[in-house]
Amino acid sequence: MTAVEDPHTTHGGSALAQRLSVDPDTVERDLIKLVLTIVELLRQLMERTAVHRVDQGDLAEDEEERIGMTLMILHERMEELCKRYGLTMDDLNLDLGPLGSLLPRDFPSP
């Protein structure tokens, strides 16, 4: 699924309209890619929050261990799902044009 400029509404500097180009052969993979991207974004946000809480000393040692194990398992499942659908973790990092990429490129993996 990709966004495509509509050539009928982009001439003369008028407002850009976009439509979706859906290929029936890739719609399942594209949908999985979108879902995995959202899950990866949430996983990274949870990981950053956990790291911040550890740095602040808000968590007991057993909580730190449980959160770390949970995030590591989630990361492994994400890699398995990516592999099943022929995706890489880099494929989940959507290009937002002038805003840059959705996910930070330098965020360490567990």
N, C-alpha and C positions, 0 to 999 in steps of 0.2 A: 504494500500500500504506500503510495507516494503522493505528495502534493504536487500538482502540476498547474502552472499558470494557464488561465483561459485566454487564448489568443484573441478572442472576440471582445474582451473587455480591457485589454492592457494597452491598446494603441492610444496615442495622443496624450500620454501622461495621466490618463484617468486612473481612478482607483483600481488597484489590482484585485482581481477576484481569483479564488482558487477553487479547484474541484479535486476530488479524489479519483485517482486512477487505480482501480482494483483489478488485479489479475486473478481469476479464479484458481489458477494453478498454484499461486503463492499466498493466497489469503490466510490459510492456516498458519503458515510459517511467519507471516507478517504480524498476525494477531499474537502469536506466541512471543515474538520479538517485543511487541509493545508491552505485553504483560510482564515479561521478564525484565524489561527496562524499568518499569515502575517498581517491581519487587527489589531490584538491585539498588535503585535510588533510596528506597526505604531502608534496606539493609545497611547501606553506607551511613545514612542518617542515624540509625540506631547505634552503629559502631562508634561514630563520632561522639554521640551522647554518652555511651558507656566509657569511652576513653576519658572524656571530660569529667565524668563522675569519679572515675578511678583517680585521676589527677587531683581532684578536690578531696579525696578521702571519704566520699559518701557511701562507699560500699564495703561490706564485710568481705573477708577473703573468700568465703564460700560463694557469695553472690558474684564476685568477680570471676571466679572459676566457672560458675554455671552460665553466666552471660557470654564469656569467652567461648565456651564449648558450643553454646547455641549458635553464636554468630559463625563459628567455624563450620558447623554442620550445614547451616543455611548456605554458606558460600560453596561448599562441596555440592549441595543439591542444585544450586544455580549452574555450576559448571557441568553437571551431569545433564541437566535439561538443555543447556546450550549445545552440548555435544550431540544429544538426541536429534535436535532440529538443525544441525549443521551451522550453528552460530558460534561466534567467539565472544568473550566478555567485551572486547572492543566494539563489536557490532551493536552492543546495547547502549553505547555512548553516542546518543543522537547529536547531530550537528544542528545547533540552533541558529545558524547563520551569524549575524553580527553579534549575537550574545555569546558565542563560543559553543563549547560542548556542554551537554547536560551534566555529565559526571566529571569530577576532577580526574585528570590523567595521572597525577602523582600520588593518589591515595593508595597506601599500601594494602595489599591483600593479606588476609589472615594466614 
